Amino acid sequence: MNLQEHSNLVLAFARVLYVNGESTEQTIAASSRLSESLGLRTTIIPRWGELQLQATDGTADLVSVVTADPNGVDMDRVVSTRRAIDELRAGKLTSAAAFERIKMISHAAPAPTWLFTLAAAAGAAALSVIFGVRHLAAVLLITASAAIGAILRRNLAHYNTSALLQPFCAALLAGFIGGLAVRFQLSSSLRLVAVCPCMILVPGPHVLNGMIDLSALRINLGACRLIFASLIVLAISVGLLLGLGLLGVTLPVDEPGRAVPLWFDTLSAGVAVGAYSIFFSTPLRMSGWPIAAGMLAHALRWFTLDLGGGAATGAFVACLLVGLVLTPVARRYQMPFAAIGFASVVSMMPGVFLFRLASGLLQLASSSNTTLPLLGGTIADGIIAVTIILAMSFGLVVPKITIDHLADHATRSKS
């Protein structure tokens, strides 16, 4: 192969990693290892919407660009791509065969619709338990709403690939069902019937990847990831509030949930993390790690809240534990941290606070009689949401960066 063909091969592998949820740092590192095995010296420059590759083989230089929108999450494709890179470096896969392999990987099917639907139903029900649902009828409504929403999203994907339309329609459906539940007195003031099916739509991996990029001073890319995630949250909020508004229902300024027993919280967290693992198409052999770490993290969060710590403190210590435990595991067993780390903590994303913030802002904009509790509650929801996201990001990123740095330094010292 010539320089152009080698560059195209490296870009093809990098693109699959980049658009399927792998962190930017790991995408660049994997691409560099592949380039070295092909006798190239390369520099990957990631931007929102494209990847640029600067390559040289010692005799010629080349700059190549490929379109790449990092708006998907499919860890099975990521794992398969990393495995193919290892096989290519070990001489088990030829460069010509690698092109066909990466083409097959990029078109690999996600989780089947029935499994995706089951995960959505189980995940929403588990989150409702974590937030303190009290009635079986409400749990059944939440399960049905999330399941129908999952089927709706999969069917819409056949006609429109918009990253905003699918969550908007699923949230609209959840809001309408939640409004009906309020009308027929099947939902408490927490509005969990409406909120929980929407919480599984929150784009946690994009938020966390964006914060990781910002911590690595990739300002433009990190900001773009966060803006993309914010647009999805906005689409979910608009759909939810519109669905509720059709029946004259709003999200009140109230406590986001009720306290539940430790064992109930921990078991439900395991179910929720398992559901997110299916959403992210995490290989089955890797799913045990995020489930175990997620349950342990939720237990630690429960104790933190029980001792008087706030929501942000609980999220920080839980994510810190996940980062300390799973970073060495990811390195030892060659697992992408995005596959096992994000699934463990994404159920803690403050979706309920973001939805209540949107509802409060809408009520403030449409009401001529602004009350102090409404204003204070809306501001508090926004502040809590931001502090939880920051706490989760620091808790997850700091141990990962520290452990990776120490491990890389030790490896270089031995060599």
Secondary structure, DSSP 8 states (H G I E B T S, - for coil): --HHHHHHHHHHHHHHHHHTT--HHHHHHHHHHHHHHTT-EEEEEEETEEEEEEEE-SS-EEEEEEEE------HHHHHHHHHHHHHHHTTSS-HHHHHHHHHHHHT---S-HHHHHHHHHHHHHHHHHHTT---HHHHHHHHHHHHHHHHHHHHHHTT---TTHHHHHHHHHHHHHHHHHHHTT-S-TT-HHHHHHHHTTS-HHHHHHHHHHHHTT-HHHHHHHHHHHHHHHHHHHHHHHHHHHTTT----SS-S-----HHHHHHHHHHHHHHHHHHTT--HHHHHHHHHHHHHHHHHHHHHHHTT--HHHHHHHHHHHHHHHHHHHHHHTT--HHHHHHHHHGGGS-HHHHHHHHHHHHHHHH-SS--HHHHHHHHHHHHHHHHHHHHHHHHHHHHHHHHHHHHHHHHHHH-
